[in-house]
Amino acid sequence: MEKRKPTEETVSASLKKLDLSSTASNPNSSRSISTLQSSRFRREKGRPPSLVSLCVGVLGRHLEDVIGELREISVGFPAHIKLAIVAIARRRKLLNDDLILSLVDSSWEILDISGSDVTDTCLAEVSKICSRIRAVDISRCFQITPAGVSELVQHCKLLNTLRWGGCPRSNYTARRSLGTLKPELIDLEGDSWEELDAAEIAHGAESLRWLLWPMIDKDSQETLATECPRIIVNPKPSPLGFRGLDVPIEAHADTALDDSVVKDISPTTWAVGGFAPRSISPCISGTPGIELSMAERFRLAFLDRDTRLAPKRAKNARQRQRRAEREMLMSSTNAKAIALASKATKSFHG
């Protein structure tokens, strides 16, 4: 009987079986395939940061010192770098109207101003410039009112995901803004819907599909379910999708909206000034589980307020130190004479 020559496939299969059998018989002789894959994943995950990320991190650590000149500094920055600076400023509790307006870019598609001091005026201006925005987080913004939400919905026609609520003040704004999301009739003179022209129907947030509202009340939930059935409130991502649809990453409650913007930047950048990332408690996130006691809630609220005011306290301390040095300088007769002579010389040469 004639023997067949082994093909290339049979040889490779035999070598693979031999390698696996030798690994099973002697685990210390070589690493398994899964071990090699996991070590390769660790090497990729632990790759050194890029030069751009390092530069943005340095800028973020000294952000409070360059806020006044940020508009001139960031003129040539790409849109994603500007958005990364906004994300760092938000984490460092430095985000306000002046900072975001000095960095705003028309190509932005996400905007996370949660927990910041941004006002309605700034939100309206950013909404006009960034008309391509599709995801916004305005949760825990004390100075955002229904007027700002209305401007956002009016100018951002592609808005797909909205996050709001998260604290009593923001919950009040959310309840007052429900009318902005639902469609309404502009002209009620017609006797029936068929007689109305399409232009006479205001669609509200017509592109909005995902709404994240952690502490939504029962009445608001029923209103949204009845009058805005297209909007899915607090979606729960699953491998099989949600109602046949895949929940976008922007609608994941356990992920900050701007996490993808700063994924390559070291967290130590926003740890400057005593800020540490907070984990969301189960009672706030809406996840069923342990209920916090009243004392623990007060403690967490105090820590949150203390962390939020830390940069302001540091700034006030620096101002008091400079004021004390200036007063000490002017209290000396010789120093006062030198300062007046210098001022007179400048005015004479001018």
KAJO-V387924 format. One record per residue. N is the residue number from 1. RES is the residue in one small letter. SS is DSSP state (@ for helix, = for strand, . for the rest). NEAR is the number of other ideal C-beta (glycine too) atoms within 10 Angstrom. Layout:
n:N res:RES ss:SS near:NEAR
n:N res:RES ss:SS near:NEAR
This chain:
n:1 res:m ss:. near:3
n:2 res:e ss:. near:3
n:3 res:k ss:. near:5
n:4 res:r ss:. near:7
n:5 res:k ss:. near:5
n:6 res:p ss:. near:10
n:7 res:t ss:. near:9
n:8 res:e ss:@ near:7
n:9 res:e ss:@ near:8
n:10 res:t ss:@ near:11
n:11 res:v ss:@ near:10
n:12 res:s ss:@ near:10
n:13 res:a ss:@ near:12
n:14 res:s ss:@ near:11
n:15 res:l ss:@ near:10
n:16 res:k ss:@ near:11
n:17 res:k ss:@ near:10
n:18 res:l ss:@ near:10
n:19 res:d ss:@ near:13
n:20 res:l ss:@ near:12
n:21 res:s ss:@ near:10
n:22 res:s ss:@ near:12
n:23 res:t ss:@ near:16
n:24 res:a ss:@ near:9
n:25 res:s ss:@ near:8
n:26 res:n ss:. near:9
n:27 res:p ss:. near:11
n:28 res:n ss:. near:6
n:29 res:s ss:. near:8
n:30 res:s ss:. near:11
n:31 res:r ss:. near:13
n:32 res:s ss:. near:13
n:33 res:i ss:@ near:11
n:34 res:s ss:@ near:8
n:35 res:t ss:@ near:12
n:36 res:l ss:@ near:11
n:37 res:q ss:@ near:11
n:38 res:s ss:@ near:12
n:39 res:s ss:@ near:11
n:40 res:r ss:@ near:10
n:41 res:f ss:@ near:10
n:42 res:r ss:@ near:9
n:43 res:r ss:@ near:9
n:44 res:e ss:@ near:8
n:45 res:k ss:@ near:7
n:46 res:g ss:. near:7
n:47 res:r ss:. near:8
n:48 res:p ss:. near:7
n:49 res:p ss:. near:12
n:50 res:s ss:. near:11
n:51 res:l ss:@ near:8
n:52 res:v ss:@ near:14
n:53 res:s ss:@ near:18
n:54 res:l ss:@ near:15
n:55 res:c ss:@ near:11
n:56 res:v ss:@ near:24
n:57 res:g ss:@ near:20
n:58 res:v ss:@ near:11
n:59 res:l ss:@ near:20
n:60 res:g ss:@ near:23
n:61 res:r ss:@ near:18
n:62 res:h ss:. near:10
n:63 res:l ss:@ near:22
n:64 res:e ss:@ near:16
n:65 res:d ss:@ near:9
n:66 res:v ss:@ near:13
n:67 res:i ss:@ near:16
n:68 res:g ss:@ near:11
n:69 res:e ss:@ near:10
n:70 res:l ss:@ near:19
n:71 res:r ss:@ near:13
n:72 res:e ss:@ near:9
n:73 res:i ss:@ near:15
n:74 res:s ss:. near:17
n:75 res:v ss:. near:8
n:76 res:g ss:. near:6
n:77 res:f ss:. near:17
n:78 res:p ss:. near:12
n:79 res:a ss:@ near:15
n:80 res:h ss:@ near:14
n:81 res:i ss:@ near:19
n:82 res:k ss:@ near:20
n:83 res:l ss:@ near:24
n:84 res:a ss:@ near:26
n:85 res:i ss:@ near:26
n:86 res:v ss:@ near:26
n:87 res:a ss:@ near:25
n:88 res:i ss:@ near:24
n:89 res:a ss:@ near:23
n:90 res:r ss:@ near:24
n:91 res:r ss:@ near:23
n:92 res:r ss:. near:21
n:93 res:k ss:. near:20
n:94 res:l ss:. near:23
n:95 res:l ss:. near:26
n:96 res:n ss:. near:17
n:97 res:d ss:@ near:18
n:98 res:d ss:@ near:14
n:99 res:l ss:@ near:22
n:100 res:i ss:@ near:22
n:101 res:l ss:@ near:15
n:102 res:s ss:@ near:19
n:103 res:l ss:@ near:23
n:104 res:v ss:. near:19
n:105 res:d ss:. near:17
n:106 res:s ss:. near:12
n:107 res:s ss:. near:12
n:108 res:w ss:. near:20
n:109 res:e ss:. near:14
n:110 res:i ss:= near:18
n:111 res:l ss:= near:26
n:112 res:d ss:= near:24
n:113 res:i ss:. near:25
n:114 res:s ss:. near:21
n:115 res:g ss:. near:22
n:116 res:s ss:. near:26
n:117 res:d ss:. near:17
n:118 res:v ss:. near:25
n:119 res:t ss:. near:17
n:120 res:d ss:@ near:19
n:121 res:t ss:@ near:14
n:122 res:c ss:@ near:23
n:123 res:l ss:@ near:26
n:124 res:a ss:@ near:16
n:125 res:e ss:@ near:17
n:126 res:v ss:@ near:27
n:127 res:s ss:@ near:22
n:128 res:k ss:@ near:14
n:129 res:i ss:@ near:15
n:130 res:c ss:. near:20
n:131 res:s ss:. near:13
n:132 res:r ss:. near:13
n:133 res:i ss:. near:22
n:134 res:r ss:. near:18
n:135 res:a ss:= near:23
n:136 res:v ss:= near:27
n:137 res:d ss:= near:24
n:138 res:i ss:. near:26
n:139 res:s ss:. near:24
n:140 res:r ss:. near:21
n:141 res:c ss:. near:25
n:142 res:f ss:. near:15
n:143 res:q ss:. near:17
n:144 res:i ss:. near:25
n:145 res:t ss:. near:17
n:146 res:p ss:@ near:17
n:147 res:a ss:@ near:16
n:148 res:g ss:@ near:23
n:149 res:v ss:@ near:26
n:150 res:s ss:@ near:17
n:151 res:e ss:@ near:19
n:152 res:l ss:@ near:24
n:153 res:v ss:@ near:22
n:154 res:q ss:@ near:15
n:155 res:h ss:@ near:18
n:156 res:c ss:. near:24
n:157 res:k ss:. near:14
n:158 res:l ss:. near:13
n:159 res:l ss:. near:22
n:160 res:n ss:. near:18
n:161 res:t ss:= near:24
n:162 res:l ss:= near:27
n:163 res:r ss:= near:24
n:164 res:w ss:= near:23
n:165 res:g ss:. near:26
n:166 res:g ss:. near:23
n:167 res:c ss:. near:18
n:168 res:p ss:@ near:10
n:169 res:r ss:@ near:15
n:170 res:s ss:@ near:23
n:171 res:n ss:@ near:20
n:172 res:y ss:@ near:13
n:173 res:t ss:@ near:23
n:174 res:a ss:@ near:25
n:175 res:r ss:@ near:17
n:176 res:r ss:@ near:13
n:177 res:s ss:. near:22
n:178 res:l ss:@ near:17
n:179 res:g ss:@ near:14
n:180 res:t ss:@ near:19
n:181 res:l ss:@ near:21
n:182 res:k ss:. near:16
n:183 res:p ss:. near:13
n:184 res:e ss:= near:12
n:185 res:l ss:= near:12
n:186 res:i ss:. near:10
n:187 res:d ss:. near:10
n:188 res:l ss:. near:9
n:189 res:e ss:. near:8
n:190 res:g ss:. near:12
n:191 res:d ss:. near:8
n:192 res:s ss:. near:6
n:193 res:w ss:@ near:8
n:194 res:e ss:@ near:6
n:195 res:e ss:@ near:9
n:196 res:l ss:. near:16
n:197 res:d ss:. near:9
n:198 res:a ss:@ near:6
n:199 res:a ss:@ near:8
n:200 res:e ss:@ near:13
n:201 res:i ss:= near:14
n:202 res:a ss:= near:13
n:203 res:h ss:. near:12
n:204 res:g ss:. near:20
n:205 res:a ss:. near:24
n:206 res:e ss:. near:13
n:207 res:s ss:. near:15
n:208 res:l ss:. near:21
n:209 res:r ss:. near:17
n:210 res:w ss:= near:21
n:211 res:l ss:= near:22
n:212 res:l ss:= near:24
n:213 res:w ss:= near:23
n:214 res:p ss:. near:21
n:215 res:m ss:. near:15
n:216 res:i ss:. near:19
n:217 res:d ss:. near:13
n:218 res:k ss:@ near:7
n:219 res:d ss:@ near:10
n:220 res:s ss:@ near:16
n:221 res:q ss:@ near:13
n:222 res:e ss:@ near:10
n:223 res:t ss:@ near:16
n:224 res:l ss:@ near:20
n:225 res:a ss:@ near:12
n:226 res:t ss:@ near:9
n:227 res:e ss:@ near:15
n:228 res:c ss:. near:18
n:229 res:p ss:. near:8
n:230 res:r ss:. near:12
n:231 res:i ss:. near:17
n:232 res:i ss:= near:20
n:233 res:v ss:= near:14
n:234 res:n ss:. near:16
n:235 res:p ss:. near:21
n:236 res:k ss:. near:12
n:237 res:p ss:. near:16
n:238 res:s ss:. near:9
n:239 res:p ss:. near:5
n:240 res:l ss:. near:7
n:241 res:g ss:. near:11
n:242 res:f ss:= near:14
n:243 res:r ss:. near:7
n:244 res:g ss:. near:6
n:245 res:l ss:= near:11
n:246 res:d ss:. near:13
n:247 res:v ss:. near:19
n:248 res:p ss:. near:15
n:249 res:i ss:@ near:13
n:250 res:e ss:@ near:22
n:251 res:a ss:@ near:24
n:252 res:h ss:. near:17
n:253 res:a ss:. near:17
n:254 res:d ss:. near:10
n:255 res:t ss:. near:12
n:256 res:a ss:. near:18
n:257 res:l ss:. near:24
n:258 res:d ss:. near:23
n:259 res:d ss:@ near:13
n:260 res:s ss:@ near:15
n:261 res:v ss:@ near:20
n:262 res:v ss:@ near:24
n:263 res:k ss:. near:9
n:264 res:d ss:. near:15
n:265 res:i ss:. near:20
n:266 res:s ss:. near:15
n:267 res:p ss:@ near:11
n:268 res:t ss:@ near:10
n:269 res:t ss:@ near:22
n:270 res:w ss:. near:24
n:271 res:a ss:. near:14
n:272 res:v ss:. near:16
n:273 res:g ss:. near:17
n:274 res:g ss:. near:13
n:275 res:f ss:. near:16
n:276 res:a ss:. near:10
n:277 res:p ss:. near:9
n:278 res:r ss:. near:11
n:279 res:s ss:. near:8
n:280 res:i ss:. near:14
n:281 res:s ss:. near:15
n:282 res:p ss:@ near:13
n:283 res:c ss:@ near:16
n:284 res:i ss:@ near:17
n:285 res:s ss:@ near:16
n:286 res:g ss:. near:16
n:287 res:t ss:. near:14
n:288 res:p ss:. near:8
n:289 res:g ss:. near:8
n:290 res:i ss:. near:10
n:291 res:e ss:. near:10
n:292 res:l ss:. near:14
n:293 res:s ss:. near:9
n:294 res:m ss:@ near:7
n:295 res:a ss:@ near:8
n:296 res:e ss:@ near:13
n:297 res:r ss:@ near:14
n:298 res:f ss:@ near:11
n:299 res:r ss:@ near:12
n:300 res:l ss:@ near:14
n:301 res:a ss:@ near:11
n:302 res:f ss:@ near:10
n:303 res:l ss:@ near:12
n:304 res:d ss:@ near:14
n:305 res:r ss:@ near:10
n:306 res:d ss:@ near:11
n:307 res:t ss:@ near:15
n:308 res:r ss:@ near:14
n:309 res:l ss:@ near:12
n:310 res:a ss:@ near:15
n:311 res:p ss:@ near:18
n:312 res:k ss:@ near:11
n:313 res:r ss:@ near:12
n:314 res:a ss:@ near:13
n:315 res:k ss:@ near:13
n:316 res:n ss:@ near:11
n:317 res:a ss:@ near:10
n:318 res:r ss:@ near:11
n:319 res:q ss:@ near:10
n:320 res:r ss:@ near:10
n:321 res:q ss:@ near:10
n:322 res:r ss:@ near:10
n:323 res:r ss:@ near:10
n:324 res:a ss:@ near:10
n:325 res:e ss:@ near:10
n:326 res:r ss:@ near:11
n:327 res:e ss:@ near:9
n:328 res:m ss:@ near:10
n:329 res:l ss:@ near:12
n:330 res:m ss:@ near:11
n:331 res:s ss:@ near:9
n:332 res:s ss:. near:11
n:333 res:t ss:@ near:8
n:334 res:n ss:@ near:7
n:335 res:a ss:@ near:12
n:336 res:k ss:@ near:12
n:337 res:a ss:@ near:10
n:338 res:i ss:@ near:12
n:339 res:a ss:@ near:14
n:340 res:l ss:@ near:10
n:341 res:a ss:@ near:10
n:342 res:s ss:@ near:10
n:343 res:k ss:@ near:10
n:344 res:a ss:@ near:10
n:345 res:t ss:@ near:10
n:346 res:k ss:@ near:9
n:347 res:s ss:@ near:8
n:348 res:f ss:@ near:7
n:349 res:h ss:@ near:6
n:350 res:g ss:. near:5
